[in-house]
Amino acid sequence: MGCELVRDSHFGTRHRCAVPSGASRKAVNPRSSAATLRPRMEPVALPVTFVPEPPEHPTSRAAVLKRQRTLQDPSTTTAIPNVRDPELAQGVGRGTGSAADPRGSAAGLGLILLGLPVYFVWLINAPRKSWPMPIIDFHNHYYPPEYIKALEQGPSAVRITHDKEGNPCLHYPGDYNVAVPGHRDIDYREEVLKQAGVDTQVITLTTPGTHIEEPAAAVRLAQMVNDAFARVVADKKGRFVALATLPLCDPAASVAELRRAMERLHFRGAMLFSNVNGVALSDQRFWKLYELANDRAAVLHIHPTNPVGVEAMLDYWLMPLVGFLMDTTLAAASLVFSGVTERFPRIRWVLSHLGGAIPYLAERLDRGYEAFPDCRVNIKQLPSAYLKRFYFDTVNFDPRAIELAIGFAGAEHILAGSDYPHQIGSIPKMLESLEAIRVSEEDRKKILGGNAAGLLGLSVGAGSRA
């Protein structure tokens, strides 16, 4: 089996690994005794040949400033006012490509030739909508610079390289992320939010997480990330709040870190990955963590990671496009059928990406409850009764899909989310989709910020846009 880096117009540069013919796709059952919390080394983590990046990426700070200087220079023949930063128009991150949102009123199109390949950058002159309510972006990601530096210094399961623009590339088993400025420069990010009219972001770490490390390193890195998050929250009063990162490969240490994050750092909860090195979140090894979360009425936001059986998802970007959503769906269903939601009713669960397929598949889970005795052992109500208590972020920018989730769980359980600054994320698309949904203005206000404010105990009266 070999791996190479290939370029894609939507996800930029990513690993593509060939699975040898006849290779086994059988995965370890997360419920079996063979499953371990120890970091698993995916068979796709082989040496790769790097494809050279273009000399200057169009979403880099230097490129953006150069375009702004050119457009503001009175000696130039073409003047296009109010140019929107491409990173604001659409997030970047997984890979290095970028594309602006083609919707809105375009005042001009800039064609920038940067060697090979040729990048078309849409420069949009769309006036920023003034929203009459606070906007809270619940789903987005931030890598603290000290975290990246610690990975670089090692020891770590993550390998750091840098692209031609100086962006750190975080390589980990089976995948990698490119940390663009929005991922790691909090001042840059704050300016993006001001331009977009977003009041507050709920920052979290993203893949690979700390659980792929050895336990001692996972604990150290989780503490480092949470301390960095706390400083950002304190320094940028009102602009950011945070959910904790936990060393999930060590359940006992995760309990201690959640307690520290909530008591000393004043976080409202934590982000959990949808599986921990192949072990389901419903596993009883995590129940002590849920006991603490239940006592504190914590918010636990489930975010997907590499699914078990990822070797079947190596082509066509199926892992992030399909595997991530299915792993979220599997995690939520398992938490319900195992009785975790029944046993720990005060935990406020949030599902990423509009809950994966939960709003669509909930009726089938209810039929399973009625048909199979095993599905009734640990719960007393239909699965949908528990799932309707979950919250769902709107990182699915199809207005009709959002309306399906609203119909399932109610507008009170929907949270605005952008997935910024990943390339597949977009703050403008988040806002456009929430403007397009067919709901009352009161419900729209709840989704844009009111629900998140209530969930996190924030004041909705004090905006942070200025």
C-alpha positions, -999 to +999 in steps of 0.1 A: +000+000+000+013+035-008+002+070-001+005+103-020-007+138-016-033+149-042-050+182-048-087+186-048-107+217-057-129+214-025-106+201+001-072+212-011-042+188-006-049+156+012-037+121+016-048+095-009-039+059+001-044+027-018-057-003+000-041-035-013-064-060-030-077-085-005-070-063+024-092-070+054-118-043+062-130-060+094-130-035+123-128-042+160-162-040+177-160-011+201-180-031+226-156-060+226-129-066+251-104-063+223-111-026+219-085-004+237-082+032+246-045+032+236-038+052+205-044+031+174-020+034+145-040+034+113-026+014+084-029+044+062-002+064+080+027+057+056+054+081+043+042+104+016+057+123-012+048+160-008+034+179-038+050+214-039+027+242-029+023+274-051+047+302-041+019+323-025-014+310-013-044+333-021-057+330+015-025+338+033-022+371+052+005+383+027-017+376-003-048+393+013-028+424+022-012+426-012-046+425-029-060+451-005-030+474-012-035+469-049-072+476-048-067+507-026-039+521-047-054+551-067-028+544-095-044+511-103-068+510-132-095+490-114-109+499-080-131+474-062-142+487-028-151+466+003-132+435-008-140+406+014-112+384+027-115+350+010-110+333+044-141+351+056-160+342+025-153+305+031-132+288+057-100+270+049-081+244+068-082+208+056-058+211+028-048+244+013-073+254-014-099+281-010-129+294-028-151+323-021-189+320-018-203+328-052-236+340-039-243+377-031-238+407-052-204+405-068-187+438-076-158+422-094-138+391-102-100+391-097-080+365-116-047+358-099-021+337-116+003+321-091+021+296-114+005+262-114-023+256-106-042+287-115-064+300-087-097+319-094-105+341-065-139+357-064-137+392-048-172+398-034-186+432-028-216+421-007-227+445+020-227+428+054-261+422+068-268+439+101-285+413+122-308+426+149-298+399+174-266+386+189-249+358+169-231+330+186-211+305+164-212+273+184-191+251+161-156+262+151-120+253+159-088+268+172-053+255+176-034+275+203+001+283+191+017+267+222-001+235+213+014+235+178+048+243+192+046+214+218+037+190+190+066+202+170+090+197+199+076+163+207+074+136+216+040+133+199+020+111+176+015+142+155+042+152+130+045+189+121+057+202+087+052+236+071+038+246+037+053+273+015+032+299+032+046+289+066+013+273+077+019+243+101+007+210+087-004+185+115+001+150+102-014+122+123-024+086+115-046+085+084-050+123+078-036+158+082-047+194+087-032+226+075-034+252+103-041+285+084-041+318+102-077+315+113-068+283+131-040+298+152-040+336+152-066+348+176-063+385+166-067+376+129-098+355+138-113+383+158-111+406+128-128+380+107-156+379+132-159+417+133-162+417+095-189+390+096-209+405+124-205+375+146-206+384+183-191+353+200-175+320+191-174+288+212-139+277+205-129+240+206-099+220+195-103+198+164-087+166+151-064+150+159-072+157+195-051+147+224-064+111+227-042+098+200-011+105+222+002+083+250-017+091+282+009+112+299+013+134+268-024+136+263-029+149+299-001+175+294-014+187+261-051+189+272-041+210+302-020+232+279-049+237+254-074+245+281-051+270+298-046+287+264-084+287+258-089+303+292-064+331+284-082+338+251-115+340+269-101+364+295-082+386+270-110+389+244-139+395+269-172+385+253-158+375+220-149+339+229-160+312+252-145+277+253-153+240+258-126+219+273-103+194+256-100+161+275-073+134+275-099+108+266-074+079+263-072+082+301-107+083+315-096+090+351-075+119+340-104+132+319-126+133+350-099+154+368-094+177+338-131+183+333-134+192+370-104+216+367-118+232+336-153+238+351-142+248+386-110+268+379-113+279+343-151+283+344-158+264+313-194+251+308-183+217+296-162+199+270-159+186+235-158+148+231-147+130+200-172+105+186-149+075+194-117+072+214-092+052+194-121+029+184-138+027+217-174+039+218-184+068+240-211+046+256-184+023+270-186+021+308-150+033+311-164+068+306-192+066+331-173+083+358-168+112+335-205+113+328-212+112+366-193+144+370-208+160+339-243+151+351-236+165+386-225+198+370-251+198+342-222+201+318-224+207+280-208+178+261-203+186+224-197+154+203-174+160+173-165+133+148-131+118+143-117+090+122-144+063+122-137+026+129-134+011+094-119+042+079-100+020+054-133+018+035-134+056+032-102+065+015-115+075-019-135+106-029-130+122+006-156+098+020-142+100+055-150+137+062-180+137+038-198+106+050-177+088+077-177+118+101-214+121+100-220+084+104-197+082+134-216+110+151-249+092+143-234+059+157-222+077+189-255+093+196-275+061+190-252+041+212-254+066+240-291+063+239-295+025+236-268+019+262-287+039+288-262+067+292-288+094+284-313+076+308-287+073+336-273+108+333-302+130+323-287+164+333-259+163+307-267+187+278-255+169+247-247+187+214-243+169+181-221+183+154-231+187+117-268+188+124-266+155+142-252+135+113-283+115+102-301+114+135-331+136+125-335+115+094-330+081+110-347+086+144-379+069+133-360+038+124-344+037+158-378+038+173-389+008+152-358-010+164-369-003+200-403-018+193-390-048+173-359-059+192-358-067+230-321-058+232-330-023+223-354-020+253-330-033+280-315+000+291-341+026+282-377+032+291-388+054+263-385+055+225-350+065+214-364+096+197-376+109+231-340+110+243-326+123+210-350+152+209-333+165+241-300+168+223-289+200+206-279+201+170-254+226+154-261+239+119-229+228+102-251+217+073-259+247+052-290+233+034-319+253+048-343+224+042-320+200+062-320+226+090-358+227+089-359+189+092-338+191+124-361+219+137-391+197+130-375+169+149-361+186+180-377+220+179-361+254+172-350+256+209-325+228+203-307+242+172-274+261+175-257+282+148-224+268+137-199+275+109-170+250+112-146+280+107-118+280+096-119+246+079-123+250+041-156+230+042-168+255+068-182+290+061-194+318+082-213+335+053-230+302+044-240+297+081-256+331+081-272+327+047-287+293+055-302+306+088-317+336+069-333+313+044-350+288+068-387+292+071-392+300+108-406+328+128-382+357+136-384+347+172-371+312+164-344+326+141-331+347+170-330+316+192-310+297+166-286+325+158-276+330+194-304+328+220-302+290+224-264+290+228-265+319+252-290+300+274-270+267+272-238+284+282-252+310+306-242+340+285-258+374+285-275+380+251-278+418+257-241+426+254-228+422+218-191+420+209-192+433+174-175+466+179 
